[in-house]
Amino acid sequence: MFAGMSSDMVLYFVAVSIAASFFVGNAMNSVLGEQGFGAWGNMIVLLAGFIVGLNVVDVIPFGRVPSAMIIPAAIGVAFAILLLLAMLKRMVRPT
């Protein structure tokens, strides 16, 4: 994924990913409320899910996923992981 990028571009990409995950995590905290993990917890879950999504899309053979769909696919994996963890938290939590 980062093979053709300079080290500065990789650091910019990481910084933008962290900032975006904070703002989206804060928004998801408003949406999920008690079902979520707080602003910082949602941020960490979304960032970790994004990294997992990038690695999953990177493992798929070249040409299966168009280049324009790599980042949206990783974002989708991040939201799916947040959804699964929120559902697991709700199932484990006493009523």
HELIX and SHEET records of a PDB file:
HELIX    1   1 SER A    7  LEU A   32  1                                  26    
HELIX    2   2 GLY A   33  GLN A   35  5                                   3    
HELIX    3   3 GLY A   38  VAL A   59  1                                  22    
HELIX    4   4 SER A   67  MET A   69  5                                   3    
HELIX    5   5 ILE A   70  VAL A   92  1                                  23    
END                                                                             
